[in-house]
Amino acid sequence: MKTVAAAIEFGTSKIITLIAESGSFTRCEIVGSGTVPYAGYLNGEWNDREGLLPAIEAAVNAAETEARRRIQEIYVGVPSEYIHVTTAIGETEITSPDGRVSEDEIVRVMDDAADQLNLGEAGGNVLHRSPAWFSVDGGKHTMSPINARGKRLQALVSFIQADPAFIEDIRGCLAELGLEVSAFLAPTLGMAILLMNFDERDKTPVLIDVGYLNTEISVVEGDALTFHAVLPIGGGDITAELAQALEITMEEAEAIKRDYIFTPDEFDAQSDPEVRLEDGSVVTFPRAFVSQTIEGVTDELIEDILETFRFADEYIAARSQVYITGGGLVNMRGAKEYLAEKLKRSVRIPVVKAARLNNPRFSSSLGLMDLVFDAVEQQAQIKGENQESGPLKGLKSIFKKQSTDE
């Protein structure tokens, strides 16, 4: 019997609802999607609170219509501005009779990390707790410590907390639509795990998600986010600056931005961008002026990214790979090369392996759905664990433990 699950994600400029079912050849298949533009949020506040509920309803209805089914429960992705990442190193004695790491030590070391942070007093809701690494007796970092022999176990553990105000707000909106929240999850974590394989995540990569109104920077290690920051600048700032400089509408400026080439060949360098205005006329603008405007804002974003890198120096290695995604910048031709040159680092655009929505602007939504099926599989495993015993009981859920308590 196929499993069906729904998820909703709140981007800075659009709300996306996905309905997926477990597939025969893939983990899950998107059978319905709804994407609705809305005013988004900035600095932790909704830009148009009154328009939020109608936008949610429209996104859900569109997904239901395409999937040809109604949903009653839904997983909710908590946006980057409403999450907080903290880390701590936990430590515990290895007390098993044979001196080998068991499940008990894994649980205790992660609990010790939580105790150090006093998460219960912080006021946030813990969405996920994930290990970045384990170490036995100060030895090599590993993600597979089970059965390793030693006296003490250490672990770097990441905790993702959500703003209670967001949870209360969205739960209320969905309740008005007759929808129950299955769990709140962090799409950022799902995106990192979906876009980078284990070997890549083991090398502390940096994931940069450039949205319309903000840019999210995450450092990844193991199954965890070890650093997270949100910059209040995104692709929409480029569009707004163009609109003001050229005295055109945001829609017209967006069209010019989409066609802009950061690294033009000789022919493109001599071609001036043009746009069709609302009155039907076509206007041409000097490429040099358009370039100065677009690259000026992009350089501001890059300088903010570099400053964040300096702030996160203890988490980022000298050769940490940079991955960039999101709809704010990646779809502009030559953006990857331009960023690589300015950041002085190798930059990659990760490919989302999906039959549908395989565009960087949907990376976060697909990452959320990947987390959803993680949660579904873990719930099924927990049910099975109640009927079995043995040393492997619950092993997978420990290594990717995600608390969805509200």
Buried (B, 14 or more C-beta within 10 A) or exposed (E): EEBBBBBBBBBBBBBBBBBBBBEEEEEBBBBBBBBBEBBBBBEEEBBEEEEBBEBBBBBBBBBBEBBEBEBEEBBBBBBBBBBEBBBBBBBBEBEBEEEBBBBEBBBBBBBBBBEBBEBEEEEBBBBBBBBBBBBBEEEEBBBEBBEBEBEBBBBBBBBBBBBEEBBEBBBEBBEEEEBEBBBBBBBBBBBBBBBBEEEBBBEBBBBBBBBBBBBBBBBBBBBBBBBBBBBEBBBBBBBBBBBEBBEBBEEBBBBBBEBBBBEBEEEBEEBEBEBEEEEEEEEEBEBEBBBEBBBEBBEBBBEBBBEBBEEBEEBBEEEBBBBBBBBBBBBBBEBBEBBBEBBEBEBBBBEBEBEBBEBBBBBBBBBBBBBBBBBBBBBEBEEEBEEEEEEEBBBEBBBBBBBBEB
